[in-house]
Amino acid sequence: MKKKYSLDRILPGSRFTADAFSDGNNLFVPAGVKVRAKDIEGLKRWGITAVFSEGQLESPAERPDGQDAAADGATDRDAVRASASKGLAASFSDHALYAAYTDMIDRLKALMDKIAAAERVEPKNIDSLSQDLVQLVREKEAAVVSAILSSDFSGYDMARAGVNCAILSVVVGQTMKLPPHRLVHLASGALLHDVGMLRVPQDIIKKKGALSPEEAQKMRAHPLLTYRIVIKELQYPDDVGLVGLQHHERWDGDGYPRRTSGQSIDLLARIVSVADAFEAMVSQKPYRNSMIGYAAMKNLLSDNSRRFDPDVLKAFVRSMGIYPIGSIVVLNNAAIARVVDTHADAPLRPRLKIIVDEFGKHFKDDSGDTIDLLAEKSLFIARAVDPRELSASA
């Protein structure tokens, strides 16, 4: 039988020994998961004054291990922050991967500088970059995706975004079993998909306030400019050019520049559209913080066939998982872990590296156990954690 617990009794850091509900079947927190201050405030804003659980409420002072709640929370924060940065460090402790990734950004930046200056660009240099990128994804897919999602790189904004978008696009293309030559075309289209922005006046691109109708029209012309550059100046085949032309088109026909819809949008452009949107959400912008991978994935999944091809979106989820590699998650037993691999057929049940176990033991230098939620049927992910929130509350 469920007991009623007044919110006034529940302190941040408390845990319930059984699932707690705000009303009916609306889960408040899973068993063993710490209650956060913002969880309590959220219920109060909705006028909810109590929660219900069949278990007992354990306040921070009543923890069986006797740990002080503040000290425990600080240690958890330190462990999560260390593991979040470890995700990036682990990916780039492979010096060859770091060198290959940054070299690609440098090479694309050099090509973009030439395009911006209307200088001749040799297509073979782009072809070589695309082939190297496809090979890198084939050899080190998990590591390079983790690096993208964990990275707080600065510099080369457009070039880095182009490389990241191309990597994510090729990952999806592999899942969709595109033949090798199409993967290279996909990589080239993704690398070049925004080069038309190089011909948009910089004062428009850098403007902080709202664009005037005339400025917005010039900004929306960049897909046409991209197509012209890719087809006429670089002399690429049409499927590469269509990526730039159509990556802002929408599945429902409400995109631009031509309001193309559905299957009339080239497949490569449909793939890049999803990868570009995800990359934009997980990347730091001058006007907003980046999202964690889970939040970005959740945002994509709310599309309801308006913007994206549903089949491409399914392939993206199969490729990345609901909780992408590098995500920090809390389990139903209160353990904290980092996602290290995903299962295409079970996107909610990835492989994890334990950071803090259910007894509060912290593991340094990736020394925690690796568990596979596909095999550990009693465990599930309660929520994803943004390490920056922990940093802000430290």
PALUM-990040 format. One record per residue (C-alpha): residue in one letter; x, y negated, z. Coordinates in nm, 4 decimals. Example, Ala and Ser with C-alpha at 12.3 -4.5 7.8 and 13.67 -1.06 7.14 Angstrom:
! residues 2
pt aa = A x = 1.2300 y = 0.4500 z = 0.7800
pt aa = S x = 1.3670 y = 0.1060 z = 0.7140
***
This chain:
! residues 394
pt aa = M x = 0.0000 y = 0.0000 z = 0.0000
pt aa = K x = 0.1316 y = -0.3417 z = -0.0962
pt aa = K x = 0.2156 y = -0.5902 z = 0.1775
pt aa = K x = 0.1773 y = -0.9660 z = 0.1456
pt aa = Y x = 0.4883 y = -1.1817 z = 0.1932
pt aa = S x = 0.4567 y = -1.5580 z = 0.2246
pt aa = L x = 0.7038 y = -1.7535 z = 0.0131
pt aa = D x = 0.8017 y = -1.9422 z = 0.3281
pt aa = R x = 0.9552 y = -1.6168 z = 0.4585
pt aa = I x = 1.1595 y = -1.5476 z = 0.1449
pt aa = L x = 1.5080 y = -1.6977 z = 0.1369
pt aa = P x = 1.7417 y = -1.7153 z = -0.1623
pt aa = G x = 1.9537 y = -1.4003 z = -0.1567
pt aa = S x = 1.6760 y = -1.1867 z = -0.0059
pt aa = R x = 1.5914 y = -0.8502 z = -0.1606
pt aa = F x = 1.2872 y = -0.6225 z = -0.1590
pt aa = T x = 1.3294 y = -0.2461 z = -0.1175
pt aa = A x = 1.0538 y = -0.1945 z = -0.3791
pt aa = D x = 0.9410 y = -0.4008 z = -0.6789
pt aa = A x = 0.7735 y = -0.7287 z = -0.5781
pt aa = F x = 0.4848 y = -0.8855 z = -0.7708
pt aa = S x = 0.3507 y = -1.2399 z = -0.7771
pt aa = D x = -0.0008 y = -1.1209 z = -0.8579
pt aa = G x = -0.1483 y = -0.8129 z = -1.0190
pt aa = N x = 0.1173 y = -0.6593 z = -1.2435
pt aa = N x = 0.3340 y = -0.9695 z = -1.2865
pt aa = L x = 0.6783 y = -0.8641 z = -1.1678
pt aa = F x = 0.8510 y = -1.1183 z = -0.9420
pt aa = V x = 1.1785 y = -0.9293 z = -0.8840
pt aa = P x = 1.2735 y = -0.5609 z = -0.9243
pt aa = A x = 1.3687 y = -0.3571 z = -0.6193
pt aa = G x = 1.7129 y = -0.4442 z = -0.4838
pt aa = V x = 1.7609 y = -0.7549 z = -0.7020
pt aa = K x = 1.8410 y = -1.0794 z = -0.5199
pt aa = V x = 1.5741 y = -1.3479 z = -0.5175
pt aa = R x = 1.7067 y = -1.6750 z = -0.6592
pt aa = A x = 1.6111 y = -2.0221 z = -0.5382
pt aa = K x = 1.4726 y = -2.1046 z = -0.8823
pt aa = D x = 1.2522 y = -1.7911 z = -0.8707
pt aa = I x = 1.0898 y = -1.9225 z = -0.5522
pt aa = E x = 1.0566 y = -2.2773 z = -0.6870
pt aa = G x = 0.8994 y = -2.1445 z = -1.0059
pt aa = L x = 0.6187 y = -1.9740 z = -0.8116
pt aa = K x = 0.5624 y = -2.2829 z = -0.5982
pt aa = R x = 0.5224 y = -2.4975 z = -0.9095
pt aa = W x = 0.2423 y = -2.2654 z = -1.0186
pt aa = G x = 0.0752 y = -2.2892 z = -0.6788
pt aa = I x = 0.1579 y = -1.9297 z = -0.5831
pt aa = T x = 0.2187 y = -1.8992 z = -0.2108
pt aa = A x = 0.2851 y = -1.5272 z = -0.1615
pt aa = V x = 0.4156 y = -1.2128 z = -0.3304
pt aa = F x = 0.3277 y = -0.8468 z = -0.2802
pt aa = S x = 0.5446 y = -0.5372 z = -0.2445
pt aa = E x = 0.5215 y = -0.1827 z = -0.1112
pt aa = G x = 0.8756 y = -0.2222 z = 0.0202
pt aa = Q x = 1.0421 y = -0.4165 z = 0.2969
pt aa = L x = 1.1840 y = -0.7676 z = 0.2672
pt aa = E x = 1.5537 y = -0.7820 z = 0.3579
pt aa = S x = 1.6710 y = -1.1346 z = 0.4326
pt aa = P x = 2.0377 y = -1.2167 z = 0.3653
pt aa = A x = 2.1158 y = -1.1834 z = 0.7370
pt aa = E x = 1.9640 y = -0.8326 z = 0.7434
pt aa = R x = 2.1808 y = -0.6862 z = 0.4678
pt aa = P x = 2.2956 y = -0.3361 z = 0.5745
pt aa = D x = 2.6557 y = -0.4147 z = 0.4885
pt aa = G x = 2.6460 y = -0.7207 z = 0.7159
pt aa = Q x = 2.7779 y = -0.9526 z = 0.4486
pt aa = D x = 2.7107 y = -1.3215 z = 0.4827
pt aa = A x = 2.4791 y = -1.4298 z = 0.2013
pt aa = A x = 2.6749 y = -1.7390 z = 0.1065
pt aa = A x = 3.0035 y = -1.5505 z = 0.0988
pt aa = D x = 2.8390 y = -1.2650 z = -0.0897
pt aa = G x = 2.6933 y = -1.5019 z = -0.3468
pt aa = A x = 3.0239 y = -1.6808 z = -0.3935
pt aa = T x = 3.2033 y = -1.3506 z = -0.4454
pt aa = D x = 2.9410 y = -1.2377 z = -0.6972
pt aa = R x = 2.9801 y = -1.5666 z = -0.8829
pt aa = D x = 3.3571 y = -1.5285 z = -0.8923
pt aa = A x = 3.3299 y = -1.1720 z = -1.0167
pt aa = V x = 3.0820 y = -1.2591 z = -1.2907
pt aa = R x = 3.2805 y = -1.5615 z = -1.4064
pt aa = A x = 3.5967 y = -1.3531 z = -1.4154
pt aa = S x = 3.4268 y = -1.0773 z = -1.6118
pt aa = A x = 3.2659 y = -1.3207 z = -1.8560
pt aa = S x = 3.6062 y = -1.4668 z = -1.9351
pt aa = K x = 3.7463 y = -1.1124 z = -1.9343
pt aa = G x = 3.5109 y = -1.0327 z = -2.2211
pt aa = L x = 3.6846 y = -1.2969 z = -2.4298
pt aa = A x = 4.0289 y = -1.2175 z = -2.2938
pt aa = A x = 3.9799 y = -0.8455 z = -2.3565
pt aa = S x = 3.8774 y = -0.9121 z = -2.7155
pt aa = F x = 4.1664 y = -1.1476 z = -2.7781
pt aa = S x = 4.4255 y = -0.9607 z = -2.5717
pt aa = D x = 4.4460 y = -0.7760 z = -2.9015
pt aa = H x = 4.6878 y = -1.0282 z = -3.0489
pt aa = A x = 4.6367 y = -0.8934 z = -3.3996
pt aa = L x = 4.2625 y = -0.9620 z = -3.3733
pt aa = Y x = 4.3217 y = -1.3121 z = -3.2400
pt aa = A x = 4.5711 y = -1.3842 z = -3.5175
pt aa = A x = 4.3381 y = -1.2486 z = -3.7873
pt aa = Y x = 4.0353 y = -1.4417 z = -3.6575
pt aa = T x = 4.2108 y = -1.7771 z = -3.6197
pt aa = D x = 4.3887 y = -1.7293 z = -3.9534
pt aa = M x = 4.0506 y = -1.6918 z = -4.1237
pt aa = I x = 3.9298 y = -2.0154 z = -3.9664
pt aa = D x = 4.2470 y = -2.1942 z = -4.0788
pt aa = R x = 4.2172 y = -2.0594 z = -4.4328
pt aa = L x = 3.8525 y = -2.1608 z = -4.4614
pt aa = K x = 3.9292 y = -2.5046 z = -4.3175
pt aa = A x = 4.1987 y = -2.5539 z = -4.5843
pt aa = L x = 3.9551 y = -2.4514 z = -4.8582
pt aa = M x = 3.6867 y = -2.6840 z = -4.7215
pt aa = D x = 3.9312 y = -2.9754 z = -4.7141
pt aa = K x = 3.9972 y = -2.9210 z = -5.0850
pt aa = I x = 3.6255 y = -2.8986 z = -5.1643
pt aa = A x = 3.5602 y = -3.2186 z = -4.9678
pt aa = A x = 3.8329 y = -3.3953 z = -5.1675
pt aa = A x = 3.6938 y = -3.2536 z = -5.4966
pt aa = E x = 4.0255 y = -3.0750 z = -5.5569
pt aa = R x = 4.0497 y = -2.7492 z = -5.7493
pt aa = V x = 3.9950 y = -2.4377 z = -5.5392
pt aa = E x = 4.1069 y = -2.0973 z = -5.6625
pt aa = P x = 3.8193 y = -1.8477 z = -5.6208
pt aa = K x = 4.0772 y = -1.5725 z = -5.5633
pt aa = N x = 4.1665 y = -1.7398 z = -5.2319
pt aa = I x = 3.8029 y = -1.7154 z = -5.1202
pt aa = D x = 3.7820 y = -1.3568 z = -5.2489
pt aa = S x = 4.0905 y = -1.2636 z = -5.0476
pt aa = L x = 3.9437 y = -1.4226 z = -4.7329
pt aa = S x = 3.6113 y = -1.2419 z = -4.7834
pt aa = Q x = 3.7820 y = -0.9056 z = -4.8339
pt aa = D x = 3.9950 y = -0.9524 z = -4.5228
pt aa = L x = 3.6864 y = -1.0449 z = -4.3203
pt aa = V x = 3.4919 y = -0.7371 z = -4.4354
pt aa = Q x = 3.7900 y = -0.5175 z = -4.3484
pt aa = L x = 3.8196 y = -0.6756 z = -4.0021
pt aa = V x = 3.4521 y = -0.6058 z = -3.9302
pt aa = R x = 3.4902 y = -0.2449 z = -4.0462
pt aa = E x = 3.7889 y = -0.1875 z = -3.8188
pt aa = K x = 3.7001 y = -0.3917 z = -3.5083
pt aa = E x = 3.3305 y = -0.4764 z = -3.5211
pt aa = A x = 3.2558 y = -0.4586 z = -3.1479
pt aa = A x = 3.5664 y = -0.6547 z = -3.0461
pt aa = V x = 3.5201 y = -0.9363 z = -3.2952
pt aa = V x = 3.1467 y = -0.9746 z = -3.2188
pt aa = S x = 3.2276 y = -0.9867 z = -2.8467
pt aa = A x = 3.4889 y = -1.2545 z = -2.9150
pt aa = I x = 3.2373 y = -1.4668 z = -3.1067
pt aa = L x = 2.9757 y = -1.4423 z = -2.8317
pt aa = S x = 3.2224 y = -1.5014 z = -2.5460
pt aa = S x = 3.4259 y = -1.7751 z = -2.7106
pt aa = D x = 3.4311 y = -2.1404 z = -2.6119
pt aa = F x = 3.6662 y = -2.2303 z = -2.8975
pt aa = S x = 3.7074 y = -2.5948 z = -2.9889
pt aa = G x = 3.8148 y = -2.7394 z = -3.3224
pt aa = Y x = 3.7233 y = -2.6646 z = -3.6850
pt aa = D x = 3.3510 y = -2.6713 z = -3.6241
pt aa = M x = 3.2227 y = -2.6017 z = -3.9759
pt aa = A x = 3.5011 y = -2.3561 z = -4.0605
pt aa = R x = 3.4530 y = -2.1614 z = -3.7360
pt aa = A x = 3.0759 y = -2.1539 z = -3.7868
pt aa = G x = 3.1293 y = -2.0264 z = -4.1410
pt aa = V x = 3.3605 y = -1.7458 z = -4.0282
pt aa = N x = 3.1297 y = -1.6490 z = -3.7401
pt aa = C x = 2.8241 y = -1.6505 z = -3.9672
pt aa = A x = 3.0085 y = -1.4361 z = -4.2220
pt aa = I x = 3.1135 y = -1.1828 z = -3.9566
pt aa = L x = 2.7593 y = -1.1513 z = -3.8215
pt aa = S x = 2.6197 y = -1.1269 z = -4.1754
pt aa = V x = 2.8590 y = -0.8460 z = -4.2692
pt aa = V x = 2.7700 y = -0.6586 z = -3.9478
pt aa = V x = 2.4035 y = -0.6694 z = -4.0555
pt aa = G x = 2.4920 y = -0.5860 z = -4.4150
pt aa = Q x = 2.6700 y = -0.2720 z = -4.2958
pt aa = T x = 2.3646 y = -0.1715 z = -4.0923
pt aa = M x = 2.1527 y = -0.2191 z = -4.4057
pt aa = K x = 2.4061 y = -0.0027 z = -4.5966
pt aa = L x = 2.4938 y = -0.2592 z = -4.8615
pt aa = P x = 2.7573 y = -0.1296 z = -5.1083
pt aa = P x = 3.1147 y = -0.2635 z = -5.0685
pt aa = H x = 3.0987 y = -0.5193 z = -5.3503
pt aa = R x = 2.7735 y = -0.6624 z = -5.2086
pt aa = L x = 2.9336 y = -0.6925 z = -4.8642
pt aa = V x = 3.2138 y = -0.9018 z = -5.0164
pt aa = H x = 2.9577 y = -1.1211 z = -5.1980
pt aa = L x = 2.7663 y = -1.1526 z = -4.8695
pt aa = A x = 3.0836 y = -1.2609 z = -4.6888
pt aa = S x = 3.1657 y = -1.5170 z = -4.9598
pt aa = G x = 2.8126 y = -1.6583 z = -4.9562
pt aa = A x = 2.8150 y = -1.6856 z = -4.5761
pt aa = L x = 3.1581 y = -1.8524 z = -4.5678
pt aa = L x = 3.0418 y = -2.1108 z = -4.8230
pt aa = H x = 2.6753 y = -2.1448 z = -4.7254
pt aa = D x = 2.7096 y = -2.4988 z = -4.5863
pt aa = V x = 2.9839 y = -2.6477 z = -4.8084
pt aa = G x = 2.7278 y = -2.8878 z = -4.9548
pt aa = M x = 2.7419 y = -3.0666 z = -4.6179
pt aa = L x = 3.0910 y = -3.1808 z = -4.7190
pt aa = R x = 2.9280 y = -3.4008 z = -4.9850
pt aa = V x = 2.6679 y = -3.5530 z = -4.7486
pt aa = P x = 2.7745 y = -3.8984 z = -4.6189
pt aa = Q x = 2.9573 y = -3.8577 z = -4.2872
pt aa = D x = 2.7649 y = -4.1407 z = -4.1226
pt aa = I x = 2.4471 y = -3.9339 z = -4.1687
pt aa = I x = 2.6021 y = -3.6141 z = -4.0358
pt aa = K x = 2.7477 y = -3.7883 z = -3.7291
pt aa = K x = 2.4441 y = -4.0047 z = -3.6550
pt aa = K x = 2.3221 y = -3.9461 z = -3.2978
pt aa = G x = 1.9745 y = -4.0937 z = -3.3318
pt aa = A x = 1.6833 y = -3.9839 z = -3.5500
pt aa = L x = 1.7439 y = -3.9850 z = -3.9249
pt aa = S x = 1.5441 y = -4.2190 z = -4.1454
pt aa = P x = 1.3285 y = -4.0518 z = -4.4172
pt aa = E x = 1.5941 y = -4.1392 z = -4.6767
pt aa = E x = 1.8742 y = -3.9953 z = -4.4600
pt aa = A x = 1.6744 y = -3.6808 z = -4.3895
pt aa = Q x = 1.6204 y = -3.6354 z = -4.7627
pt aa = K x = 1.9954 y = -3.6587 z = -4.8262
pt aa = M x = 2.0631 y = -3.4081 z = -4.5471
pt aa = R x = 1.8073 y = -3.1654 z = -4.6892
pt aa = A x = 1.9817 y = -3.1871 z = -5.0263
pt aa = H x = 2.2854 y = -2.9960 z = -4.8968
pt aa = P x = 2.1598 y = -2.6521 z = -5.0161
pt aa = L x = 2.1382 y = -2.7908 z = -5.3717
pt aa = L x = 2.4854 y = -2.9394 z = -5.3366
pt aa = T x = 2.6161 y = -2.6064 z = -5.2081
pt aa = Y x = 2.4667 y = -2.4194 z = -5.5026
pt aa = R x = 2.6230 y = -2.6641 z = -5.7473
pt aa = I x = 2.9665 y = -2.6313 z = -5.5825
pt aa = V x = 2.9560 y = -2.2496 z = -5.5645
pt aa = I x = 2.8206 y = -2.1909 z = -5.9162
pt aa = K x = 2.9703 y = -2.4748 z = -6.1213
pt aa = E x = 3.2935 y = -2.5622 z = -5.9440
pt aa = L x = 3.3902 y = -2.2231 z = -5.8027
pt aa = Q x = 3.2129 y = -2.0229 z = -6.0763
pt aa = Y x = 3.0743 y = -1.7545 z = -5.8493
pt aa = P x = 2.7882 y = -1.5205 z = -5.9533
pt aa = D x = 2.4341 y = -1.6248 z = -5.8781
pt aa = D x = 2.3822 y = -1.4054 z = -5.5703
pt aa = V x = 2.6667 y = -1.5880 z = -5.3914
pt aa = G x = 2.5281 y = -1.9277 z = -5.4929
pt aa = L x = 2.1755 y = -1.8342 z = -5.3859
pt aa = V x = 2.2950 y = -1.7824 z = -5.0281
pt aa = G x = 2.3725 y = -2.1536 z = -5.0042
pt aa = L x = 2.0642 y = -2.2570 z = -5.1979
pt aa = Q x = 1.8142 y = -2.0439 z = -5.0035
pt aa = H x = 1.9448 y = -2.0023 z = -4.6469
pt aa = H x = 1.7015 y = -2.2732 z = -4.5267
pt aa = E x = 1.4042 y = -2.1180 z = -4.7066
pt aa = R x = 1.1518 y = -1.9397 z = -4.4853
pt aa = W x = 0.9759 y = -1.6068 z = -4.5174
pt aa = D x = 0.6398 y = -1.7886 z = -4.4956
pt aa = G x = 0.7351 y = -2.0375 z = -4.7712
pt aa = D x = 0.7595 y = -2.3400 z = -4.5433
pt aa = G x = 1.1348 y = -2.3959 z = -4.5874
pt aa = Y x = 1.3442 y = -2.6076 z = -4.8205
pt aa = P x = 1.4580 y = -2.7102 z = -5.0783
pt aa = R x = 1.2090 y = -2.5204 z = -5.3010
pt aa = R x = 0.9620 y = -2.3577 z = -5.0563
pt aa = T x = 1.0586 y = -2.0130 z = -5.1859
pt aa = S x = 0.8968 y = -1.7321 z = -4.9857
pt aa = G x = 0.9156 y = -1.3610 z = -4.9042
pt aa = Q x = 1.0992 y = -1.1254 z = -5.1365
pt aa = S x = 1.1571 y = -1.4133 z = -5.3806
pt aa = I x = 1.4367 y = -1.5232 z = -5.1454
pt aa = D x = 1.7538 y = -1.3333 z = -5.2341
pt aa = L x = 1.8389 y = -1.0558 z = -4.9852
pt aa = L x = 2.1853 y = -1.1960 z = -4.9095
pt aa = A x = 2.0306 y = -1.5352 z = -4.8301
pt aa = R x = 1.7764 y = -1.3675 z = -4.5991
pt aa = I x = 2.0605 y = -1.1985 z = -4.4074
pt aa = V x = 2.2640 y = -1.5189 z = -4.3773
pt aa = S x = 1.9534 y = -1.7104 z = -4.2641
pt aa = V x = 1.9228 y = -1.4883 z = -3.9542
pt aa = A x = 2.2988 y = -1.4806 z = -3.8847
pt aa = D x = 2.3263 y = -1.8591 z = -3.9259
pt aa = A x = 2.0369 y = -1.9229 z = -3.6858
pt aa = F x = 2.1839 y = -1.6892 z = -3.4230
pt aa = E x = 2.5340 y = -1.8354 z = -3.4602
pt aa = A x = 2.3979 y = -2.1871 z = -3.4203
pt aa = M x = 2.2179 y = -2.0927 z = -3.0976
pt aa = V x = 2.5182 y = -1.9251 z = -2.9321
pt aa = S x = 2.7647 y = -2.1994 z = -3.0335
pt aa = Q x = 2.8335 y = -2.5151 z = -2.8367
pt aa = K x = 2.6940 y = -2.8301 z = -3.0012
pt aa = P x = 2.7625 y = -3.1981 z = -2.9255
pt aa = Y x = 2.3942 y = -3.2450 z = -2.8374
pt aa = R x = 2.3287 y = -2.9253 z = -2.6392
pt aa = N x = 2.4860 y = -2.6273 z = -2.4630
pt aa = S x = 2.5040 y = -2.2892 z = -2.6275
pt aa = M x = 2.2566 y = -2.0125 z = -2.5413
pt aa = I x = 2.3602 y = -1.6761 z = -2.4014
pt aa = G x = 2.3239 y = -1.3934 z = -2.6543
pt aa = Y x = 2.0105 y = -1.2486 z = -2.4912
pt aa = A x = 1.8304 y = -1.5858 z = -2.4979
pt aa = A x = 1.9229 y = -1.6369 z = -2.8635
pt aa = M x = 1.8020 y = -1.2862 z = -2.9510
pt aa = K x = 1.4768 y = -1.3451 z = -2.7617
pt aa = N x = 1.4307 y = -1.6680 z = -2.9573
pt aa = L x = 1.4775 y = -1.4858 z = -3.2890
pt aa = L x = 1.2327 y = -1.2123 z = -3.1903
pt aa = S x = 0.9595 y = -1.4695 z = -3.1239
pt aa = D x = 0.9584 y = -1.5563 z = -3.4966
pt aa = N x = 0.6515 y = -1.3450 z = -3.5907
pt aa = S x = 0.7457 y = -1.3285 z = -3.9608
pt aa = R x = 0.7398 y = -1.7047 z = -4.0059
pt aa = R x = 1.1030 y = -1.7880 z = -4.0782
pt aa = F x = 1.2817 y = -1.4556 z = -4.1192
pt aa = D x = 1.2396 y = -1.1349 z = -4.3176
pt aa = P x = 1.1089 y = -0.8838 z = -4.0571
pt aa = D x = 1.3238 y = -0.6010 z = -4.1999
pt aa = V x = 1.6403 y = -0.8117 z = -4.1826
pt aa = L x = 1.5508 y = -0.9145 z = -3.8273
pt aa = K x = 1.5096 y = -0.5475 z = -3.7306
pt aa = A x = 1.8509 y = -0.4716 z = -3.8813
pt aa = F x = 1.9995 y = -0.7616 z = -3.6859
pt aa = V x = 1.8581 y = -0.6240 z = -3.3601
pt aa = R x = 1.9864 y = -0.2750 z = -3.4455
pt aa = S x = 2.3294 y = -0.4245 z = -3.5135
pt aa = M x = 2.3543 y = -0.6515 z = -3.2091
pt aa = G x = 2.1189 y = -0.5036 z = -2.9487
pt aa = I x = 1.8724 y = -0.7022 z = -2.7397
pt aa = Y x = 2.1608 y = -0.7684 z = -2.4995
pt aa = P x = 2.4554 y = -0.8380 z = -2.7335
pt aa = I x = 2.8095 y = -0.7271 z = -2.6515
pt aa = G x = 2.9625 y = -0.9466 z = -2.3803
pt aa = S x = 2.6283 y = -1.0209 z = -2.2108
pt aa = I x = 2.6283 y = -1.0244 z = -1.8291
pt aa = V x = 2.3283 y = -0.8394 z = -1.6838
pt aa = V x = 2.1743 y = -0.7479 z = -1.3481
pt aa = L x = 2.0418 y = -0.3920 z = -1.3128
pt aa = N x = 1.7376 y = -0.2740 z = -1.1195
pt aa = N x = 1.9668 y = -0.1433 z = -0.8433
pt aa = A x = 2.1204 y = -0.4942 z = -0.8057
pt aa = A x = 2.4500 y = -0.3987 z = -0.9728
pt aa = I x = 2.6008 y = -0.6576 z = -1.2100
pt aa = A x = 2.7585 y = -0.5446 z = -1.5370
pt aa = R x = 2.8906 y = -0.6573 z = -1.8747
pt aa = V x = 2.7609 y = -0.5104 z = -2.2016
pt aa = V x = 3.0474 y = -0.3387 z = -2.3864
pt aa = D x = 2.8602 y = -0.1547 z = -2.6630
pt aa = T x = 2.5089 y = -0.1157 z = -2.8015
pt aa = H x = 2.2945 y = 0.1645 z = -2.9454
pt aa = A x = 2.1233 y = 0.0918 z = -3.2770
pt aa = D x = 1.8275 y = 0.3173 z = -3.1916
pt aa = A x = 1.7974 y = 0.2011 z = -2.8286
pt aa = P x = 1.8701 y = -0.1745 z = -2.8193
pt aa = L x = 1.7487 y = -0.2085 z = -2.4591
pt aa = R x = 1.9874 y = 0.0564 z = -2.3257
pt aa = P x = 2.3489 y = -0.0465 z = -2.3990
pt aa = R x = 2.6771 y = 0.0790 z = -2.2523
pt aa = L x = 2.7948 y = -0.1292 z = -1.9561
pt aa = K x = 3.1067 y = -0.2017 z = -1.7532
pt aa = I x = 3.0230 y = -0.2453 z = -1.3835
pt aa = I x = 3.1445 y = -0.5740 z = -1.2297
pt aa = V x = 2.9701 y = -0.5497 z = -0.8894
pt aa = D x = 2.8110 y = -0.2196 z = -0.7889
pt aa = E x = 2.4851 y = -0.1690 z = -0.5976
pt aa = F x = 2.6724 y = -0.1709 z = -0.2656
pt aa = G x = 2.8345 y = -0.5081 z = -0.3340
pt aa = K x = 3.1793 y = -0.3697 z = -0.4204
pt aa = H x = 3.3610 y = -0.5907 z = -0.6723
pt aa = F x = 3.5826 y = -0.4514 z = -0.9465
pt aa = K x = 3.8738 y = -0.6489 z = -1.0904
pt aa = D x = 4.0521 y = -0.6098 z = -1.4226
pt aa = D x = 3.7772 y = -0.3975 z = -1.5774
pt aa = S x = 3.8304 y = -0.1237 z = -1.3188
pt aa = G x = 3.4571 y = -0.0610 z = -1.2675
pt aa = D x = 3.2804 y = 0.2432 z = -1.4066
pt aa = T x = 3.1452 y = 0.2446 z = -1.7602
pt aa = I x = 2.7852 y = 0.3639 z = -1.7674
pt aa = D x = 2.5558 y = 0.4403 z = -2.0588
pt aa = L x = 2.1944 y = 0.3442 z = -1.9950
pt aa = L x = 2.0926 y = 0.5922 z = -2.2630
pt aa = A x = 2.2087 y = 0.8678 z = -2.0264
pt aa = E x = 2.1316 y = 0.6958 z = -1.6922
pt aa = K x = 1.7534 y = 0.7080 z = -1.7191
pt aa = S x = 1.6889 y = 0.5748 z = -1.3668
pt aa = L x = 1.8646 y = 0.2450 z = -1.4408
pt aa = F x = 1.7468 y = -0.0459 z = -1.6515
pt aa = I x = 1.8383 y = -0.4102 z = -1.7071
pt aa = A x = 1.6389 y = -0.6454 z = -1.4845
pt aa = R x = 1.7647 y = -0.9688 z = -1.6384
pt aa = A x = 2.0496 y = -1.1329 z = -1.8248
pt aa = V x = 2.2744 y = -1.3807 z = -1.6423
pt aa = D x = 2.4273 y = -1.6990 z = -1.7777
pt aa = P x = 2.7753 y = -1.7260 z = -1.6167
pt aa = R x = 2.7552 y = -2.1066 z = -1.6462
pt aa = E x = 2.4615 y = -2.1133 z = -1.4049
pt aa = L x = 2.6780 y = -1.9350 z = -1.1513
pt aa = S x = 2.9592 y = -2.1800 z = -1.2172
pt aa = A x = 2.7252 y = -2.4730 z = -1.1636
pt aa = S x = 2.6019 y = -2.3322 z = -0.8341
pt aa = A x = 2.9465 y = -2.2436 z = -0.7014
***
